Structure formats: structure tokens, C-alpha cells
Amino acid sequence: MNFHYSEEQALLRKTVRDFVDKEIQPHIRDWDATGHFDRRILKRLSELGLMGVCIPEAYGGSGMDYNALAIVCEELERGDTAFRTAVSVHTGLNSMTLLQWGNEAQKEAYLVPQAKGEKIGAFGLTEPGAGSDVASLQTTAKKEGNSYVLNGQKTWISLCDVADYFLVFAYTDSSKKHHGISAFIVEREWSGFSSKATKGKLGIRAGNTGELFFDDVVVPEENLLGQEGDGFKIAMSALDNGRFTVAAGACGLIMACLEASVAYCHQRKTFGKEIGKHQLVQQMLANMEAGLQMSRLLVFKAGELKNEGKRNTRETSLAKWQACDFANKAADDAVQIHGAYGYCNEYPVERYLRNSKAPVIYEGTREIHTIMQAEYVLGYREDKPLSSMLPAWSDS
């Protein structure tokens, strides 16, 4: 077990950090205030090879490992959650799922341009009445000849107005419950598809989030991912990747809270000394540091399992749950350290606090992950081999 960054990983971290400091930090306060998602950031990330960082070179990616993806997500969220979310959805939820489940024709048509950053991918699972309870989704895909006709609605979809391609989950046979869910690759330009951004969000205001609508969208049968009925397994395997990136991003948010708080502690004086000299302030900083280090260890443990091709649902769940909780607490403490100044956008910590809440909810709420961990401990849930989650033809 190696706890040190390789030379390649260290260079990657520096590259992303320099990018964030130069191209995100100077503008993020205004983007957040106006609710503006700057698509140019995605173009620049593509030029740096970061939109397909862990996709094999054979499919247009950079060919690095999962922990490289974790480093990218951590450093991006240090800048703002919106841009980590974009990479999480595009790479973690969409591209990695295509890599695991797509056939060669699908990979060539969709994965390659996504890995290169020429096209943007997104993920459509959540619905107005179906979040944690995936089997309650209402979107349907009816087979007609050589196509499926898709009808329904998705909500809280990141990159809703930006993505070119979407992985969409729908019932092909609702009588089978989650065994009747299938997954489809849907293109934005197809007739009957539309999207609408959601306004008035508490946080991640510089991100693009909203709804997708499908009104008799005709999907060619070759755009069925896996087989009919594989949708639930595909979604769960995708979430193992998405949750991993969310956990890694949470480390970046803790790091941002710590950096901002340390700087403020050296600037602000009360009772004749820097506030960093006060023990209760030190306690909050110490908790941030502990949360950051523990979260990183959980993330990199899950990443190593992924690199080895081993099942990691349990480890990824724990990393996502704990890292997001630590980040939420770190942001709350960062505001407290800044006092009244933490309550306005003159300092970034109020944005950190607003942004920290969504990851505690999406891709498995805190409560869902608590139940998952308890079920593992009790033996009600077991760690099945990764092969049980992959298509029958896969040799991964």
C-alpha cells in the first residue's frame, strides 16, 4: 500500500490547481451570483485532457487511473462544486458507464467523442417522484419495430442544457419492477426532446441543473445500452463511479474551507491576538484537517479497488457518506470562524456552505448510505463480484 502521490499524480494535481486558480477563482463569485454556467471551462478542461482522464487512450481518453480522476475532482471542487459536478456527470456517471456496458459500436460513436471532450455526456435517472426509490420512475420506452418510443420526464439533471448525449433510464416492462428498467443513449437533437434549467437553487448556482422532457422520442434499438432489463444494474454500477467522484470532490471542499479559514485566522484579531490563537477556533480547524485526511484515505481506498477491478460499492458508499458529511461540517465551521463576514459573499465560505448541502443529498442521501453500511455490517447485504454487475459478454 502506497500513500504517496506518483510523479504523474503530483503533476496532475498541480496542473488542475493552476487551472482553477487562473480560470475559475477570479470569476466564480460573479458566476455564482448571476447563476451563470461558463461552458468555456469545459472546453479548456477538454484541451487539458481532463474530460476523459481515466478513459483508455484507445477510446480517446488520457489513460490514467481512478485516483487520477479523484485528484481532478478534488482540485476542481476546491474552485467550485459546479465544475466538479460537470466532470462527475460527464466522466463518472456517463463515460465510465459506456466503457463498462457499451458495445464497440456505441463506444466508437459516443464514448470516443466524449472522452476527447468534443461532446458532453449527462445522466438521466432521477424523476419528480423517483429519487432514492428508483423503481418508482414513470418514464417508459415502448418497443415499436426497430426503435423504442420514449416518454417521460427527468429532474435534477446536471448539464441538462449543455450535454449532447444522455444516458436515460426507462421502463420497458413495468410489471417486472426494477428488473424491467432499461438504459438508452439519447441525443439532444432528436425530435421530442427538450430541457429546462432549474432556477432558485440554494447552492451550486454556477452549475447547470434542470429537467429533461421526452415526448415520443424515437430511440433506435442500437442505442439500448446492455440488454432490456439491465437498466437497474447499469444505474447502480454508474453510481459506484459517480459517488466516488462526489466523495473526492468533497475533499476539495474541505480543503477550500481550511485554506480560507487559515488565511482569515491570520488576518483577524480579537482580544489582542489572531483568532487562530483561540482554542475553540483551533478545534474547528483541527476537525477540518482530520476530516480531510480521513476522507482522502477512504476515497483512495475505493479508487485502488476500482483500479484492481474489484467490487467497491461498500467502500465507495462509505467514502461518499463520510466525505460529504465532513465537508458540510467544515463549511459550517468555516462560516463560524469568519463570523459576520462569513454571512456575505465578500468571502467564499458562504458559497462553500450552500454548495456543501447538495452532495449530502444527491447520488444516495446520507440516510441511504447509513442504511447500506448497516446492512453490510448485519450481513443483509453482500459484496458480490464485480462481474455480476457487468454485461455477460464483458471480459472485464
N, C-alpha and C positions, 0 to 999 in steps of 0.2 A: 504494500500500500504506500503510495507516494503522495505526500501532502504539499509538494512544491509544484509551482507552475513550470511547464516546459518553456523553453525559449520561444517557441511558436505561440504559446498561450500568452506569455508576457507581452509579446509584440502585439498580439491581437488586442489585449486589454488597453494598451497604450493607444493603439490606432482608434479604437472606438471612443476612448475617453477624450482624445484630442478632437475628434469629430464632434462629440457632444459639446465640449467647451467652446468650440468655434462656431458651430452651425445651429445649435439648439438653445443653449443657455442665453445668448444675447436677445433672443426673440420670444422665449416661451412665456414670459409674463404677459405680453400683448396677445399672443395666440390664445392663451388660456382665458384672458379677459373677454376676448371677442368671439370665442368658440370657433377659432379658425384652425382647420387641419391643413398643414402645408404639405402638399403632395411632392414637392421638390425634395423633401427629406428622403422619401422612398427612392427617388431616382439616384440620389447621392449614395444611399446605402447599397443600391444595386451596383453602382460603379466601384464600390469598395469590396464587392463580392460577399456582402453580408446578408443578402436576402435568401441565399441558398448555402449558408455557411457549412451545414452538416449534410448536405446532399452530395452524393458521389460525383466526381468530376465527369463520369460517363453520362450523367444526366444534367450537366450544366452547372453543377454546384462547385463549392470550394473544396469539398472532400475532407473537411475536418470532422471532429467528433462531437458528441453531445455536450461535453463540458465546454467546448468552444462556443456552442450555442448558448450555454448558461452564462458565459462571460459576456457575450454580446448583449444578452437580455439584462444582465445586472448593470452594465455600464449605460445602456440606453435608458433604463428607468431612473438612474441617477439624474438624467436630464429631465425626463418626464415620462409618466406612465403611458401616455398616448402612443409614443413611438415604440416602446417595448411591446405594447399590445399589438401594434401593427405586425411586428416580426413574429410574435407568438401565434397570431392567427394565420398569417401567410405561410410561415415555415412550420411551426409546431402542429397546428391543427389541420392544415390543408396539405402542404407539400410532403411532409413526412408520412401522412396517411396515404397519399398517392404512391409514395415509394414502397410502402408496405403492402398495399392492396391492389394497386393498379396493374393492368396487363401492359405489355410492352407498347402497344399502340397508344394507350392512354398516357403512359409516361412520356412518350415522344411528343404527343400532341399538347399535353397540358403541363406535365412536370418540368420538362426542359425549359420552356419559356418562363415559368415561374422561378425556377432556380437561378436563372440568369437575371431575374428582375424585370424582364421585358413585359411580363403580365403579372397581375396581382391576384392572389387567391384568398378566399374567405370561407367561412364555415357556418352553415345554417341548420342548427338543431333546435334552439330554444323557441318556444311559441308563447303567446299570451297566456295560455292555460297549461303549458308544459315546460317546466324547468327541471327541477330535481326528479320529477316523475316523468321520465322520458316516454313511457308507454301511453301517456295521455295526449300525445301530439295528434293533431287533426289534419295535417297536410296529407293528401293522398296522391298516389301515382297509379293511374289505371292503364293497363296494357291495351293498346289498340294497334293491331298489326305489328309492324316493326318498330313501334315507338311506345312511349308512355306519356300520358297526359297528366300534367302536374297541376294541382290546385291547392291553395292554402296560403298561409301567412307565417312568417318568422319574425321574431322581435329580439332586440338587444344584440343585433348583429354588427360586430366591428367591421369597418371598411365597407359598410353597406352601399355607399355611393361611389366607392373608389375601386373595388375589386372588379376584375374582368371575369373571373370564374368562381363558382361557389360549389362547395360540397353540401348537398341538400338531402335531408332525411325525410322520408315519407312512407306512409303505409301502402304496401302493395296487397296486403291481406290483413285487415284489422281484426279478424277473428282469431288470429294467432298471437295477439298482443305484441310483445317486443320481438317475438320471433317472426313477425310479419312486416317488420320495418326494413326498408331497403335504402341504399345510398346512391345518389346520382350526381354527376358532374354537369352543372348548368352554366350556360354562358349568358352574360348580361344582355347581349344584343338580341336574344331570342324574343320573338313576339309573345306578349302576355306577361313579361317580367317587368317589374318596376320596384323602386326602392324609395325610402323616405327617411331622412335623418331625424333623430330624436333631439329635441331642444330641452333646456332646463335641467340638465344633469347636475347632480351635486359635485361630481368631480370628473376627471379625465375630459375636461371641456375642450382641450386641444385635439381630441380624437374624434373620429367619425363613427358614430354608432346609430343604428336605427332599425327600420323594418324592411322586410322583403315581402313582395306580393307575387303570387303565381296565379294567373288567370288563364287556364287552358294552355299552359306552356307545353309544347311538344318536345319531348326529350328522346333522341334516338336511342335505341336499345343498346348500342355500343357504349353509351355513356352511363350505363349501370355499373357501379363500382362493386366488384365481387359478384356474388350471386343474389338473387331475390332472397330476402330474409336475413342477409348478412349485416344489415344496417346497424343493429344494436351492437354487435361485436366491433364493427368498424368505428362506431362512435366512441365506444369505451377505449379502444386502442388509441384513438386520436386524443382523447382526454388525458391519457397517460403522458403524451407528449406535450399537450397544451398546459397541463398542470405543472409539469416540470419547468416550463418557461416562466410561468407565473411565479413559482417559488423563487427562481433565480432573479426575476425582476424585483421581488420583494426585498432581496438582499441589497439591491441597488438603492431602493427607497430608504432602507435603514441607514445605508452609507451616506446618502444625501442629508438625512436628518442629523446624523452625527457630525458631518462636516459643517453644516450650517450652525449647529448648536455650539460646537467648539469655537468657531470663529466669533460668535456672539458672546460667549463666556469670557473671551479675552478683551472684548470691546466694552462691555457693560460693567459698571461698578456700582455696588451698593454697600452702604455702611463702611465706606473707605477701602474696599478691596474688590478685585474682579469677582463676578458672581461664580466663576468656576472654583473659587476657594470655599464656597459654601458646601457643606457635606451633602445636603439633600439634592443639590444640583449635580454634584458628583455621582450620587446614586443613580440619577436618571441617565447620565452619560455612560456609567458602567453597565447599566442594563441594556442600553443600545448596543454597546460593544459586544456584550455576551450574546445578545440576540443575533447580531450579525455573524459572529463566528460559528454559533451553533447551526444557524440556518444554512450557511455555506457548506458545512460538513454534511448536512442532510441532503442538500442539492447535489453535491459532488458524489455522494454515495449512490444516489439514484442514477446519476449520469454514468458512473462506472458500470453499473448493472446494464444500462442501456447499451453502452459500448461493447459489452460482452454478449449482447443478445439474450439477456436473461429477463424473465418476468419481473417487473418493478412496480406494479400497481400499489402494493403496500407501502413501499419506500417513497414513491412519488406523492402519494396521498399525505403521508406524514410530513414530508418536506413542504408541500403546498399549505397545509393547515398551519403548521408552526411558523413558517416564514412570514405568512400573511398576517398572522396574529401579532408576531413580533414587530412587523412593520407598522401596523395600526397603532400599537402601543408606543413605538418610537416616535411616530408623528404627533401623537397626543402629547408626549413629554416634550417634544421639540417646541410645540406651541407654548407649553407651560414655561419652559426656560426663557422664551422670548417675551413672556408676559403680555402686556397690552400690544406690543409690536407684533406679536405672533398672530394677532387677530386681524391684521390687514395685509394687503399684498405687497407692502413695501419690502417684506421679507418673504422668502419662498415657503416657509414652513406651513402656512395656512393652506397652500396648494397641496403640500405633501399630505396633510391630514385629510383633505377632501378626496384626494386620489387614493388614499390607503384603504378606503372603505369598500370600494367595488371588488377588489380581489378577494376579500373575505367572503364575498357572496358568489361571484361567478366561478364557473368550472368546478362546481362542488362547493356548497356552502360549508361554513365552519361545522355546522351540525351534521351534515352528511359525512364529512371526513372523521368526525368524532365517532359516529356510528360504525364506519368502516374499520377504524382501528380497534374498537371494542370487539367487533365481530371476529377480527383476526385473532385477538387475544383469547377469545372464548372458543375458538375453533369452529365458529359458524361459517366462516369464510376461509377458503384455502387458496394458497398460491399455486395456481395451475401453470404448467409450462407455457412459455410464450407461444409455442407452436399451436396451441389450442385457440389462439386469438388471430391466427393468420389464415389466408386462403389455402385451400387444400393443395393447390399447385405450387405454393411457395416452398423454396428450399432454404428460407432464411432461418 
